[in-house]
Amino acid sequence: MAFLLKSMIGNPLSGMGLGGGGDKEEEATPSDPAKAAGMTREEYEEYQKQLVEEKMERDADFLHKKAERATLRVCLREKYRLPKSEQDENMIEMAGDDVDVPEELLKMVDEDATEEEGKDSIMGQIQNLQNMDMDQLKEKASATVTELKSKAEEKCSVM
């Protein structure tokens, strides 16, 4: 009960700022960050250098990965004859000329290319014809013919 009363009322002089309460706050937060981290000055400086080096290494790796992706996009644009992107070319320039496309991505692109070549060949077209349902194909053809006839009748008064 006494604790509750004391916490509610508090020390009447501490709130007035008569030099009693300000010293404890200054002692709690030291001005030297090395002391705050519990290290010596040399350890703290070494730690900061290590952090900066790690960040630079992460940034370089990230830039390299972005350049690899940009290289892959450039390859795909060339393959499909799409317009070039200045952003990708700038990214490759920033990373340097030693950027290669990762092997996994090259394998994926090569697999897609072989699949497309198979579909484009005559044998691929014949296999697609074998897989088609002839009844469905006949229905589509007859529906298209009747649709064309109805449109022609609407437009032409002679028919």
Disulfide bonds with the S-S distance in Angstrom:
none
